[in-house]
């Protein structure tokens, strides 16, 4: 797997926004505050927030008192939602099929390998779809 750290960073950002707004410290969090507090480079935060906004996971308010807030509660955001927003269109496994081998046995091996990797990807997606961001944090009192 060769995914970027963007999915993990996006999950961290969303949980951070949840806690800060829940504590009524902010109505909206700026990219600058998020960048400084989570030690994520500002350009990376901007890119992640753009993808999360496009996916409908966050709302953005422009202006002096603007910033980012969750578009829906953590109970309605799955790990797959975040993963898909960050990695949209990237296959889990990059598969090379252009072998120059004359052995028929390798065709069967290659097909079995591809099928195994596709099953692994399906299992991962199933798990990500059933896990909500709210499952990652302690229950609220």
N, CA, C and O atoms as CSV, one atom per row, in Angstrom:
chain,resi,resn,atom,element,x,y,z
A,1,UNK,N,N,0.847,-1.171,0.000
A,1,UNK,CA,C,0.000,0.000,0.000
A,1,UNK,C,C,0.889,1.230,0.000
A,1,UNK,O,O,1.894,1.292,0.709
A,2,UNK,N,N,0.512,2.177,-0.784
A,2,UNK,CA,C,1.328,3.385,-0.895
A,2,UNK,C,C,0.473,4.633,-0.767
A,2,UNK,O,O,0.550,5.536,-1.600
A,3,UNK,N,N,-0.332,4.678,0.267
A,3,UNK,CA,C,-1.154,5.856,0.467
A,3,UNK,C,C,-0.371,6.926,1.202
A,3,UNK,O,O,0.585,6.640,1.921
A,4,UNK,N,N,-0.793,8.154,1.009
A,4,UNK,CA,C,-0.177,9.267,1.727
A,4,UNK,C,C,-0.684,9.268,3.170
A,4,UNK,O,O,-1.559,8.484,3.536
A,5,UNK,N,N,-0.127,10.150,3.966
A,5,UNK,CA,C,-0.587,10.277,5.358
A,5,UNK,C,C,-1.830,11.162,5.449
A,5,UNK,O,O,-2.299,11.449,6.550
A,6,UNK,N,N,-2.362,11.593,4.322
A,6,UNK,CA,C,-3.492,12.528,4.308
A,6,UNK,C,C,-4.732,11.966,4.997
A,6,UNK,O,O,-5.443,12.714,5.667
A,7,UNK,N,N,-5.007,10.686,4.854
A,7,UNK,CA,C,-6.197,10.118,5.491
A,7,UNK,C,C,-6.084,10.213,7.005
A,7,UNK,O,O,-7.030,10.631,7.673
A,8,UNK,N,N,-4.943,9.829,7.546
A,8,UNK,CA,C,-4.729,9.918,8.992
A,8,UNK,C,C,-4.787,11.375,9.455
A,8,UNK,O,O,-5.394,11.680,10.481
A,9,UNK,N,N,-4.163,12.262,8.705
A,9,UNK,CA,C,-4.185,13.682,9.063
A,9,UNK,C,C,-5.609,14.225,9.021
A,9,UNK,O,O,-6.006,14.993,9.897
A,10,UNK,N,N,-6.377,13.834,8.014
A,10,UNK,CA,C,-7.762,14.302,7.893
A,10,UNK,C,C,-8.608,13.815,9.071
A,10,UNK,O,O,-9.416,14.574,9.608
A,11,UNK,N,N,-8.428,12.562,9.473
A,11,UNK,CA,C,-9.157,12.032,10.627
A,11,UNK,C,C,-8.794,12.832,11.875
A,11,UNK,O,O,-9.667,13.206,12.659
A,12,UNK,N,N,-7.509,13.089,12.051
A,12,UNK,CA,C,-7.045,13.869,13.209
A,12,UNK,C,C,-7.651,15.268,13.206
A,12,UNK,O,O,-8.082,15.764,14.247
A,13,UNK,N,N,-7.683,15.898,12.050
A,13,UNK,CA,C,-8.252,17.243,11.917
A,13,UNK,C,C,-9.739,17.234,12.285
A,13,UNK,O,O,-10.201,18.099,13.029
A,14,UNK,N,N,-10.477,16.269,11.768
A,14,UNK,CA,C,-11.918,16.214,12.030
A,14,UNK,C,C,-12.215,16.002,13.512
A,14,UNK,O,O,-13.118,16.632,14.063
A,15,UNK,N,N,-11.467,15.129,14.146
A,15,UNK,CA,C,-11.669,14.899,15.582
A,15,UNK,C,C,-11.269,16.142,16.378
A,15,UNK,O,O,-11.932,16.490,17.355
A,16,UNK,N,N,-10.204,16.804,15.972
A,16,UNK,CA,C,-9.771,18.040,16.636
A,16,UNK,C,C,-10.858,19.116,16.524
A,16,UNK,O,O,-11.195,19.765,17.514
A,17,UNK,N,N,-11.400,19.299,15.327
A,17,UNK,CA,C,-12.483,20.276,15.135
A,17,UNK,C,C,-13.667,19.920,16.036
A,17,UNK,O,O,-14.243,20.793,16.685
A,18,UNK,N,N,-14.021,18.653,16.071
A,18,UNK,CA,C,-15.137,18.194,16.909
A,18,UNK,C,C,-14.936,18.613,18.362
A,18,UNK,O,O,-15.831,19.197,18.972
A,19,UNK,N,N,-13.764,18.316,18.912
A,19,UNK,CA,C,-13.515,18.623,20.325
A,19,UNK,C,C,-13.448,20.119,20.595
A,19,UNK,O,O,-13.983,20.584,21.601
A,20,UNK,N,N,-12.812,20.871,19.730
A,20,UNK,CA,C,-12.681,22.311,19.960
A,20,UNK,C,C,-14.032,23.014,19.885
A,20,UNK,O,O,-14.319,23.888,20.703
A,21,UNK,N,N,-14.851,22.649,18.929
A,21,UNK,CA,C,-16.165,23.280,18.802
A,21,UNK,C,C,-17.090,22.790,19.919
A,21,UNK,O,O,-17.885,23.565,20.448
A,22,UNK,N,N,-16.989,21.513,20.277
A,22,UNK,CA,C,-17.804,20.982,21.372
A,22,UNK,C,C,-17.482,21.682,22.693
A,22,UNK,O,O,-18.372,21.916,23.510
A,23,UNK,N,N,-16.224,22.008,22.894
A,23,UNK,CA,C,-15.818,22.708,24.118
A,23,UNK,C,C,-16.181,24.190,24.059
A,23,UNK,O,O,-15.909,24.947,24.990
A,24,UNK,N,N,-16.803,24.592,22.944
A,24,UNK,CA,C,-17.234,25.975,22.722
A,24,UNK,C,C,-16.073,26.962,22.771
A,24,UNK,O,O,-16.229,28.118,23.163
A,25,UNK,N,N,-14.921,26.479,22.367
A,25,UNK,CA,C,-13.766,27.371,22.270
A,25,UNK,C,C,-13.789,28.132,20.947
A,25,UNK,O,O,-13.224,29.219,20.830
A,26,UNK,N,N,-14.445,27.548,19.966
A,26,UNK,CA,C,-14.509,28.142,18.630
A,26,UNK,C,C,-15.869,27.839,18.013
A,26,UNK,O,O,-16.516,26.851,18.362
A,27,UNK,N,N,-16.292,28.697,17.095
A,27,UNK,CA,C,-17.417,28.364,16.224
A,27,UNK,C,C,-16.886,27.712,14.957
A,27,UNK,O,O,-17.459,26.751,14.444
A,28,UNK,N,N,-15.786,28.254,14.467
A,28,UNK,CA,C,-15.098,27.733,13.289
A,28,UNK,C,C,-13.608,27.709,13.609
A,28,UNK,O,O,-13.127,28.552,14.366
A,29,UNK,N,N,-12.880,26.767,13.050
A,29,UNK,CA,C,-11.434,26.712,13.246
A,29,UNK,C,C,-10.733,27.095,11.952
A,29,UNK,O,O,-11.060,26.584,10.881
A,30,UNK,N,N,-9.779,27.986,12.061
A,30,UNK,CA,C,-9.023,28.405,10.876
A,30,UNK,C,C,-7.985,27.347,10.517
A,30,UNK,O,O,-7.563,26.552,11.357
A,31,UNK,N,N,-7.588,27.358,9.258
A,31,UNK,CA,C,-6.524,26.460,8.809
A,31,UNK,C,C,-5.244,26.714,9.598
A,31,UNK,O,O,-4.496,25.781,9.890
A,32,UNK,N,N,-4.992,27.973,9.941
A,32,UNK,CA,C,-3.776,28.322,10.680
A,32,UNK,C,C,-3.765,27.656,12.049
A,32,UNK,O,O,-2.762,27.064,12.447
A,33,UNK,N,N,-4.878,27.753,12.770
A,33,UNK,CA,C,-4.973,27.137,14.098
A,33,UNK,C,C,-4.789,25.624,13.987
A,33,UNK,O,O,-4.047,25.024,14.765
A,34,UNK,N,N,-5.457,25.022,13.033
A,34,UNK,CA,C,-5.342,23.572,12.833
A,34,UNK,C,C,-3.897,23.197,12.528
A,34,UNK,O,O,-3.359,22.252,13.107
A,35,UNK,N,N,-3.282,23.926,11.635
A,35,UNK,CA,C,-1.893,23.661,11.254
A,35,UNK,C,C,-0.960,23.752,12.454
A,35,UNK,O,O,-0.130,22.870,12.674
A,36,UNK,N,N,-1.100,24.819,13.224
A,36,UNK,CA,C,-0.217,25.030,14.375
A,36,UNK,C,C,-0.445,23.994,15.469
A,36,UNK,O,O,0.515,23.457,16.022
A,37,UNK,N,N,-1.689,23.711,15.782
A,37,UNK,CA,C,-1.990,22.812,16.895
A,37,UNK,C,C,-1.709,21.342,16.579
A,37,UNK,O,O,-1.336,20.579,17.470
A,38,UNK,N,N,-1.883,20.947,15.340
A,38,UNK,CA,C,-1.665,19.549,14.969
A,38,UNK,C,C,-0.311,19.322,14.296
A,38,UNK,O,O,0.031,18.200,13.924
A,39,UNK,N,N,0.452,20.407,14.146
A,39,UNK,CA,C,1.782,20.312,13.544
A,39,UNK,C,C,1.734,19.681,12.143
A,39,UNK,O,O,2.532,18.809,11.801
A,40,UNK,N,N,0.781,20.152,11.363
A,40,UNK,CA,C,0.645,19.733,9.966
A,40,UNK,C,C,0.947,20.963,9.127
A,40,UNK,O,O,0.375,22.022,9.385
A,41,UNK,N,N,1.821,20.867,8.133
A,41,UNK,CA,C,2.145,22.046,7.325
A,41,UNK,C,C,0.883,22.713,6.757
A,41,UNK,O,O,-0.048,22.036,6.319
A,42,UNK,N,N,0.873,24.037,6.775
A,42,UNK,CA,C,-0.298,24.803,6.321
A,42,UNK,C,C,-0.751,24.415,4.913
A,42,UNK,O,O,-1.952,24.248,4.701
A,43,UNK,N,N,0.163,24.263,3.930
A,43,UNK,CA,C,-0.304,23.872,2.592
A,43,UNK,C,C,-1.001,22.504,2.589
A,43,UNK,O,O,-1.932,22.277,1.815
A,44,UNK,N,N,-0.549,21.610,3.446
A,44,UNK,CA,C,-1.181,20.292,3.547
A,44,UNK,C,C,-2.580,20.425,4.134
A,44,UNK,O,O,-3.515,19.779,3.660
A,45,UNK,N,N,-2.731,21.257,5.161
A,45,UNK,CA,C,-4.051,21.482,5.765
A,45,UNK,C,C,-5.006,22.052,4.718
A,45,UNK,O,O,-6.150,21.610,4.616
A,46,UNK,N,N,-4.547,23.019,3.950
A,46,UNK,CA,C,-5.391,23.630,2.913
A,46,UNK,C,C,-5.854,22.571,1.912
A,46,UNK,O,O,-7.028,22.536,1.543
A,47,UNK,N,N,-4.945,21.721,1.479
A,47,UNK,CA,C,-5.281,20.671,0.506
A,47,UNK,C,C,-6.286,19.679,1.100
A,47,UNK,O,O,-7.263,19.312,0.447
A,48,UNK,N,N,-6.042,19.252,2.333
A,48,UNK,CA,C,-6.948,18.310,2.998
A,48,UNK,C,C,-8.328,18.929,3.175
A,48,UNK,O,O,-9.341,18.284,2.905
A,49,UNK,N,N,-8.369,20.183,3.629
A,49,UNK,CA,C,-9.660,20.833,3.863
A,49,UNK,C,C,-10.442,20.989,2.560
A,49,UNK,O,O,-11.666,20.856,2.550
A,50,UNK,N,N,-9.751,21.265,1.482
A,50,UNK,CA,C,-10.416,21.358,0.183
A,50,UNK,C,C,-11.076,20.047,-0.204
A,50,UNK,O,O,-12.199,20.035,-0.707
A,51,UNK,N,N,-10.378,18.944,0.030
A,51,UNK,CA,C,-10.939,17.628,-0.293
A,51,UNK,C,C,-12.110,17.283,0.627
A,51,UNK,O,O,-13.114,16.729,0.179
A,52,UNK,N,N,-11.977,17.611,1.912
A,52,UNK,CA,C,-13.069,17.340,2.854
A,52,UNK,C,C,-14.301,18.183,2.531
A,52,UNK,O,O,-15.431,17.714,2.670
A,53,UNK,N,N,-14.086,19.410,2.105
A,53,UNK,CA,C,-15.204,20.284,1.713
A,53,UNK,C,C,-15.894,19.725,0.475
A,53,UNK,O,O,-17.123,19.663,0.419
A,54,UNK,N,N,-15.103,19.315,-0.521
A,54,UNK,CA,C,-15.675,18.745,-1.748
A,54,UNK,C,C,-16.497,17.493,-1.460
A,54,UNK,O,O,-17.475,17.211,-2.152
A,55,UNK,N,N,-16.095,16.749,-0.438
A,55,UNK,CA,C,-16.803,15.522,-0.070
A,55,UNK,C,C,-18.013,15.795,0.829
A,55,UNK,O,O,-18.750,14.871,1.172
A,56,UNK,N,N,-18.220,17.060,1.212
A,56,UNK,CA,C,-19.354,17.405,2.064
A,56,UNK,C,C,-19.165,17.042,3.527
A,56,UNK,O,O,-20.138,16.935,4.273
A,57,UNK,N,N,-17.917,16.853,3.942
A,57,UNK,CA,C,-17.636,16.470,5.326
A,57,UNK,C,C,-17.473,17.695,6.220
A,57,UNK,O,O,-17.808,17.651,7.403
A,58,UNK,N,N,-16.964,18.782,5.661
A,58,UNK,CA,C,-16.841,20.027,6.425
A,58,UNK,C,C,-17.549,21.152,5.689
A,58,UNK,O,O,-17.780,21.088,4.482
A,59,UNK,N,N,-17.884,22.180,6.448
A,59,UNK,CA,C,-18.381,23.435,5.891
A,59,UNK,C,C,-17.307,24.482,6.132
A,59,UNK,O,O,-16.609,24.457,7.146
A,60,UNK,N,N,-17.188,25.394,5.191
A,60,UNK,CA,C,-16.186,26.455,5.297
A,60,UNK,C,C,-16.900,27.791,5.268
A,60,UNK,O,O,-17.783,28.027,4.443
A,61,UNK,N,N,-16.500,28.660,6.185
A,61,UNK,CA,C,-17.048,30.020,6.229
A,61,UNK,C,C,-15.902,30.980,5.969
A,61,UNK,O,O,-14.862,30.921,6.625
A,62,UNK,N,N,-16.104,31.860,5.011
A,62,UNK,CA,C,-15.076,32.832,4.638
A,62,UNK,C,C,-15.120,34.028,5.575
A,62,UNK,O,O,-16.117,34.255,6.260
A,63,UNK,N,N,-14.041,34.786,5.603
A,63,UNK,CA,C,-14.009,36.045,6.343
A,63,UNK,C,C,-13.206,35.971,7.623
A,63,UNK,O,O,-12.634,34.936,7.967
A,64,UNK,N,N,-13.177,37.120,8.335
A,64,UNK,CA,C,-12.371,37.247,9.553
A,64,UNK,C,C,-12.728,36.214,10.615
A,64,UNK,O,O,-11.842,35.652,11.258
A,65,UNK,N,N,-14.006,35.966,10.798
A,65,UNK,CA,C,-14.428,35.012,11.821
A,65,UNK,C,C,-14.771,33.666,11.206
A,65,UNK,O,O,-15.495,32.863,11.795
A,66,UNK,N,N,-14.251,33.438,10.038
A,66,UNK,CA,C,-14.538,32.207,9.318
A,66,UNK,C,C,-13.618,31.074,9.715
A,66,UNK,O,O,-12.841,31.173,10.665
A,67,UNK,N,N,-13.726,30.016,8.976
A,67,UNK,CA,C,-12.912,28.839,9.222
A,67,UNK,C,C,-13.662,27.588,8.822
A,67,UNK,O,O,-14.488,27.605,7.909
A,68,UNK,N,N,-13.367,26.512,9.511
A,68,UNK,CA,C,-13.907,25.203,9.173
A,68,UNK,C,C,-14.721,24.643,10.328
A,68,UNK,O,O,-14.380,24.832,11.496
A,69,UNK,N,N,-15.798,23.953,9.985
A,69,UNK,CA,C,-16.571,23.219,10.983
A,69,UNK,C,C,-17.085,21.943,10.330
A,69,UNK,O,O,-17.116,21.831,9.105
A,70,UNK,N,N,-17.481,20.998,11.146
A,70,UNK,CA,C,-18.011,19.747,10.615
A,70,UNK,C,C,-19.366,19.999,9.965
A,70,UNK,O,O,-20.192,20.738,10.499
A,71,UNK,N,N,-19.586,19.387,8.821
A,71,UNK,CA,C,-20.876,19.497,8.139
A,71,UNK,C,C,-21.888,18.520,8.726
A,71,UNK,O,O,-23.095,18.671,8.536
A,72,UNK,N,N,-21.387,17.526,9.436
A,72,UNK,CA,C,-22.248,16.529,10.066
A,72,UNK,C,C,-21.519,15.966,11.281
A,72,UNK,O,O,-20.300,16.103,11.384
A,73,UNK,N,N,-22.238,15.340,12.190
A,73,UNK,CA,C,-21.583,14.818,13.397
A,73,UNK,C,C,-20.666,13.632,13.082
A,73,UNK,O,O,-20.789,12.993,12.037
A,74,UNK,N,N,-19.748,13.355,14.006
A,74,UNK,CA,C,-18.811,12.243,13.822
A,74,UNK,C,C,-19.534,10.912,13.659
A,74,UNK,O,O,-19.002,9.995,13.033
A,75,UNK,N,N,-20.734,10.791,14.210
A,75,UNK,CA,C,-21.509,9.551,14.068
A,75,UNK,C,C,-21.936,9.303,12.627
A,75,UNK,O,O,-22.266,8.177,12.256
A,76,UNK,N,N,-21.929,10.354,11.819
A,76,UNK,CA,C,-22.350,10.236,10.417
A,76,UNK,C,C,-21.180,10.239,9.439
A,76,UNK,O,O,-21.390,10.288,8.227
A,77,UNK,N,N,-19.955,10.189,9.948
A,77,UNK,CA,C,-18.765,10.187,9.090
A,77,UNK,C,C,-18.029,8.872,9.312
A,77,UNK,O,O,-17.622,8.566,10.432
A,78,UNK,N,N,-17.858,8.096,8.244
A,78,UNK,CA,C,-17.127,6.835,8.365
A,78,UNK,C,C,-15.667,7.030,7.961
A,78,UNK,O,O,-15.303,8.011,7.313
A,79,UNK,N,N,-14.850,6.067,8.364
A,79,UNK,CA,C,-13.455,6.089,7.924
A,79,UNK,C,C,-13.387,6.043,6.399
A,79,UNK,O,O,-12.505,6.649,5.792
A,80,UNK,N,N,-14.330,5.316,5.783
A,80,UNK,CA,C,-14.331,5.259,4.326
A,80,UNK,C,C,-14.630,6.624,3.715
A,80,UNK,O,O,-14.040,6.983,2.696
A,81,UNK,N,N,-15.532,7.388,4.317
A,81,UNK,CA,C,-15.827,8.729,3.805
A,81,UNK,C,C,-14.549,9.558,3.724
A,81,UNK,O,O,-14.293,10.230,2.726
A,82,UNK,N,N,-13.754,9.499,4.788
A,82,UNK,CA,C,-12.516,10.279,4.841
A,82,UNK,C,C,-11.495,9.700,3.871
A,82,UNK,O,O,-10.860,10.436,3.115
A,83,UNK,N,N,-11.339,8.386,3.894
A,83,UNK,CA,C,-10.402,7.716,2.994
A,83,UNK,C,C,-10.729,8.043,1.540
A,83,UNK,O,O,-9.843,8.382,0.756
A,84,UNK,N,N,-12.001,7.939,1.192
A,84,UNK,CA,C,-12.423,8.204,-0.186
A,84,UNK,C,C,-12.188,9.661,-0.567
A,84,UNK,O,O,-11.799,9.950,-1.698
A,85,UNK,N,N,-12.420,10.570,0.359
A,85,UNK,CA,C,-12.174,11.992,0.081
A,85,UNK,C,C,-10.694,12.245,-0.202
A,85,UNK,O,O,-10.351,13.060,-1.058
A,86,UNK,N,N,-9.826,11.547,0.517
A,86,UNK,CA,C,-8.384,11.772,0.369
A,86,UNK,C,C,-7.780,10.995,-0.795
A,86,UNK,O,O,-6.892,11.502,-1.482
A,87,UNK,N,N,-8.247,9.783,-1.020
A,87,UNK,CA,C,-7.595,8.884,-1.982
A,87,UNK,C,C,-8.455,8.573,-3.204
A,87,UNK,O,O,-8.165,7.636,-3.946
A,88,UNK,N,N,-9.486,9.338,-3.408
A,88,UNK,CA,C,-10.450,9.071,-4.481
A,88,UNK,C,C,-9.761,8.663,-5.784
A,88,UNK,O,O,-8.916,9.382,-6.317
A,89,UNK,N,N,-10.145,7.501,-6.273
A,89,UNK,CA,C,-9.643,7.048,-7.561
A,89,UNK,C,C,-8.333,6.281,-7.506
A,89,UNK,O,O,-7.928,5.690,-8.507
A,90,UNK,N,N,-7.668,6.276,-6.372
A,90,UNK,CA,C,-6.409,5.536,-6.267
A,90,UNK,C,C,-6.693,4.106,-5.836
A,90,UNK,O,O,-7.307,3.886,-4.792
A,91,UNK,N,N,-6.255,3.132,-6.623
A,91,UNK,CA,C,-6.464,1.745,-6.203
A,91,UNK,C,C,-5.572,1.423,-5.010
A,91,UNK,O,O,-4.495,1.997,-4.851
A,92,UNK,N,N,-6.026,0.516,-4.192
A,92,UNK,CA,C,-5.241,0.125,-3.027
A,92,UNK,C,C,-3.929,-0.525,-3.461
A,92,UNK,O,O,-2.865,-0.233,-2.914
A,93,UNK,N,N,-4.020,-1.393,-4.434
A,93,UNK,CA,C,-2.838,-2.087,-4.936
A,93,UNK,C,C,-2.636,-1.722,-6.398
A,93,UNK,O,O,-3.558,-1.831,-7.206
A,94,UNK,N,N,-1.463,-1.304,-6.723
A,94,UNK,CA,C,-1.122,-1.036,-8.119
A,94,UNK,C,C,-0.614,-2.342,-8.710
A,94,UNK,O,O,0.368,-2.911,-8.233
A,95,UNK,N,N,-1.284,-2.807,-9.741
A,95,UNK,CA,C,-0.993,-4.125,-10.292
A,95,UNK,C,C,-0.343,-3.988,-11.661
A,95,UNK,O,O,-0.841,-3.288,-12.543
A,96,UNK,N,N,0.766,-4.669,-11.810
A,96,UNK,CA,C,1.498,-4.698,-13.078
A,96,UNK,C,C,1.209,-6.037,-13.747
A,96,UNK,O,O,1.394,-7.090,-13.136
A,97,UNK,N,N,0.764,-6.002,-14.979
A,97,UNK,CA,C,0.425,-7.240,-15.690
A,97,UNK,C,C,1.338,-7.504,-16.884
A,97,UNK,O,O,1.156,-8.508,-17.573
A,98,UNK,N,N,2.285,-6.662,-17.144
A,98,UNK,CA,C,3.069,-6.778,-18.372
A,98,UNK,C,C,4.299,-7.650,-18.268
A,98,UNK,O,O,5.380,-7.248,-18.698
A,99,UNK,N,N,4.156,-8.846,-17.699
A,99,UNK,CA,C,5.305,-9.742,-17.597
A,99,UNK,C,C,5.618,-10.349,-18.958
A,99,UNK,O,O,4.711,-10.656,-19.732
A,100,UNK,N,N,6.875,-10.517,-19.239
A,100,UNK,CA,C,7.314,-11.152,-20.490
A,100,UNK,C,C,7.823,-12.551,-20.174
A,100,UNK,O,O,9.015,-12.837,-20.282
A,101,UNK,N,N,6.907,-13.403,-19.787
A,101,UNK,CA,C,7.267,-14.768,-19.429
A,101,UNK,C,C,6.527,-15.731,-20.341
A,101,UNK,O,O,5.376,-15.497,-20.712
A,102,UNK,N,N,7.190,-16.801,-20.692
A,102,UNK,CA,C,6.586,-17.795,-21.579
A,102,UNK,C,C,5.978,-18.971,-20.830
A,102,UNK,O,O,5.545,-19.948,-21.440
A,103,UNK,N,N,5.947,-18.873,-19.520
A,103,UNK,CA,C,5.452,-19.995,-18.737
A,103,UNK,C,C,3.975,-19.797,-18.417
A,103,UNK,O,O,3.591,-18.802,-17.803
A,104,UNK,N,N,3.146,-20.761,-18.842
A,104,UNK,CA,C,1.706,-20.679,-18.584
A,104,UNK,C,C,1.387,-20.673,-17.094
A,104,UNK,O,O,0.390,-20.087,-16.671
A,105,UNK,N,N,2.219,-21.314,-16.312
A,105,UNK,CA,C,1.973,-21.394,-14.873
A,105,UNK,C,C,1.908,-20.003,-14.241
A,105,UNK,O,O,1.161,-19.791,-13.285
A,106,UNK,N,N,2.679,-19.063,-14.766
A,106,UNK,CA,C,2.695,-17.721,-14.193
A,106,UNK,C,C,1.379,-16.989,-14.406
A,106,UNK,O,O,0.994,-16.167,-13.575
A,107,UNK,N,N,0.683,-17.267,-15.496
A,107,UNK,CA,C,-0.622,-16.631,-15.725
A,107,UNK,C,C,-1.585,-16.974,-14.598
A,107,UNK,O,O,-2.285,-16.101,-14.085
A,108,UNK,N,N,-1.620,-18.242,-14.215
A,108,UNK,CA,C,-2.492,-18.667,-13.119
A,108,UNK,C,C,-2.091,-18.041,-11.797
A,108,UNK,O,O,-2.947,-17.639,-11.009
A,109,UNK,N,N,-0.791,-17.958,-11.555
A,109,UNK,CA,C,-0.292,-17.356,-10.320
A,109,UNK,C,C,-0.648,-15.877,-10.277
A,109,UNK,O,O,-1.094,-15.368,-9.248
A,110,UNK,N,N,-0.451,-15.194,-11.389
A,110,UNK,CA,C,-0.763,-13.764,-11.459
A,110,UNK,C,C,-2.251,-13.539,-11.202
A,110,UNK,O,O,-2.611,-12.643,-10.439
A,111,UNK,N,N,-3.110,-14.326,-11.817
A,111,UNK,CA,C,-4.555,-14.162,-11.630
A,111,UNK,C,C,-4.970,-14.436,-10.186
A,111,UNK,O,O,-5.799,-13.711,-9.633
A,112,UNK,N,N,-4.404,-15.472,-9.571
A,112,UNK,CA,C,-4.720,-15.768,-8.167
A,112,UNK,C,C,-4.244,-14.642,-7.256
A,112,UNK,O,O,-4.923,-14.281,-6.295
A,113,UNK,N,N,-3.084,-14.096,-7.561
A,113,UNK,CA,C,-2.552,-12.987,-6.762
A,113,UNK,C,C,-3.460,-11.770,-6.877
A,113,UNK,O,O,-3.792,-11.139,-5.874
A,114,UNK,N,N,-3.856,-11.446,-8.094
A,114,UNK,CA,C,-4.746,-10.301,-8.322
A,114,UNK,C,C,-6.073,-10.509,-7.591
A,114,UNK,O,O,-6.576,-9.588,-6.947
A,115,UNK,N,N,-6.637,-11.704,-7.685
A,115,UNK,CA,C,-7.896,-11.992,-6.990
A,115,UNK,C,C,-7.745,-11.844,-5.478
A,115,UNK,O,O,-8.638,-11.318,-4.814
A,116,UNK,N,N,-6.624,-12.303,-4.935
A,116,UNK,CA,C,-6.380,-12.180,-3.490
A,116,UNK,C,C,-6.296,-10.720,-3.073
A,116,UNK,O,O,-6.860,-10.328,-2.051
A,117,UNK,N,N,-5.598,-9.924,-3.856
A,117,UNK,CA,C,-5.459,-8.502,-3.535
A,117,UNK,C,C,-6.792,-7.775,-3.655
A,117,UNK,O,O,-7.086,-6.883,-2.859
A,118,UNK,N,N,-7.596,-8.147,-4.638
A,118,UNK,CA,C,-8.923,-7.538,-4.779
A,118,UNK,C,C,-9.814,-7.890,-3.589
A,118,UNK,O,O,-10.579,-7.048,-3.120
A,119,UNK,N,N,-9.722,-9.123,-3.101
A,119,UNK,CA,C,-10.491,-9.522,-1.915
A,119,UNK,C,C,-10.029,-8.752,-0.683
A,119,UNK,O,O,-10.847,-8.352,0.145
A,120,UNK,N,N,-8.721,-8.545,-0.562
A,120,UNK,CA,C,-8.188,-7.768,0.567
A,120,UNK,C,C,-8.710,-6.334,0.517
A,120,UNK,O,O,-9.059,-5.760,1.549
A,121,UNK,N,N,-8.761,-5.760,-0.680
A,121,UNK,CA,C,-9.270,-4.396,-0.827
A,121,UNK,C,C,-10.747,-4.324,-0.446
A,121,UNK,O,O,-11.169,-3.383,0.227
A,122,UNK,N,N,-11.527,-5.304,-0.869
A,122,UNK,CA,C,-12.951,-5.330,-0.509
A,122,UNK,C,C,-13.131,-5.415,1.003
A,122,UNK,O,O,-13.997,-4.747,1.570
A,123,UNK,N,N,-12.306,-6.243,1.656
A,123,UNK,CA,C,-12.402,-6.386,3.113
A,123,UNK,C,C,-12.053,-5.076,3.808
A,123,UNK,O,O,-12.702,-4.693,4.781
A,124,UNK,N,N,-11.037,-4.395,3.312
A,124,UNK,CA,C,-10.650,-3.119,3.912
A,124,UNK,C,C,-11.766,-2.094,3.749
A,124,UNK,O,O,-12.104,-1.383,4.695
A,125,UNK,N,N,-12.329,-2.019,2.568
A,125,UNK,CA,C,-13.407,-1.061,2.310
A,125,UNK,C,C,-14.613,-1.360,3.200
A,125,UNK,O,O,-15.224,-0.441,3.745
A,126,UNK,N,N,-14.955,-2.632,3.349
A,126,UNK,CA,C,-16.068,-3.017,4.224
A,126,UNK,C,C,-15.816,-2.554,5.650
A,126,UNK,O,O,-16.714,-2.015,6.298
A,127,UNK,N,N,-14.602,-2.761,6.140
A,127,UNK,CA,C,-14.256,-2.341,7.499
A,127,UNK,C,C,-14.320,-0.822,7.637
A,127,UNK,O,O,-14.874,-0.309,8.610
A,128,UNK,N,N,-13.762,-0.108,6.678
A,128,UNK,CA,C,-13.766,1.358,6.733
A,128,UNK,C,C,-15.190,1.909,6.700
A,128,UNK,O,O,-15.483,2.909,7.356
A,129,UNK,N,N,-16.069,1.267,5.946
A,129,UNK,CA,C,-17.454,1.735,5.846
A,129,UNK,C,C,-18.241,1.511,7.134
A,129,UNK,O,O,-19.189,2.246,7.409
A,130,UNK,N,N,-17.868,0.515,7.922
A,130,UNK,CA,C,-18.631,0.251,9.152
A,130,UNK,C,C,-18.061,0.979,10.367
A,130,UNK,O,O,-18.691,0.994,11.424
A,131,UNK,N,N,-16.890,1.578,10.234
A,131,UNK,CA,C,-16.266,2.267,11.361
A,131,UNK,C,C,-16.496,3.764,11.249
A,131,UNK,O,O,-16.086,4.393,10.273
A,132,UNK,N,N,-17.149,4.324,12.246
A,132,UNK,CA,C,-17.453,5.760,12.271
A,132,UNK,C,C,-16.396,6.488,13.089
A,132,UNK,O,O,-15.770,5.901,13.971
A,133,UNK,N,N,-16.203,7.762,12.792
A,133,UNK,CA,C,-15.224,8.530,13.561
A,133,UNK,C,C,-15.596,8.553,15.036
A,133,UNK,O,O,-14.717,8.600,15.896
A,134,UNK,N,N,-16.874,8.521,15.332
A,134,UNK,CA,C,-17.308,8.499,16.735
A,134,UNK,C,C,-16.859,7.221,17.451
A,134,UNK,O,O,-16.759,7.206,18.678
A,135,UNK,N,N,-16.591,6.154,16.701
A,135,UNK,CA,C,-16.096,4.912,17.297
A,135,UNK,C,C,-14.656,5.055,17.796
A,135,UNK,O,O,-14.193,4.241,18.595
A,136,UNK,N,N,-13.959,6.070,17.334
A,136,UNK,CA,C,-12.546,6.246,17.663
A,136,UNK,C,C,-12.317,7.051,18.935
A,136,UNK,O,O,-11.206,7.095,19.462
A,137,UNK,N,N,-13.370,7.680,19.418
A,137,UNK,CA,C,-13.205,8.562,20.585
A,137,UNK,C,C,-13.967,7.993,21.776
A,137,UNK,O,O,-14.893,7.200,21.602
A,138,UNK,N,N,-13.576,8.400,23.000
A,138,UNK,CA,C,-14.313,7.927,24.175
A,138,UNK,C,C,-15.766,8.412,24.125
A,138,UNK,O,O,-16.048,9.477,23.578
A,139,UNK,N,N,-16.682,7.629,24.696
A,139,UNK,CA,C,-18.088,8.060,24.723
A,139,UNK,C,C,-18.240,9.389,25.465
A,139,UNK,O,O,-17.546,9.654,26.447
A,140,UNK,N,N,-19.156,10.209,24.975
A,140,UNK,CA,C,-19.397,11.510,25.606
A,140,UNK,C,C,-20.346,11.332,26.779
A,140,UNK,O,O,-21.279,10.530,26.725
A,141,UNK,N,N,-20.099,12.077,27.822
A,141,UNK,CA,C,-20.959,11.997,29.014
A,141,UNK,C,C,-22.099,12.973,28.922
A,141,UNK,O,O,-22.924,13.047,29.833
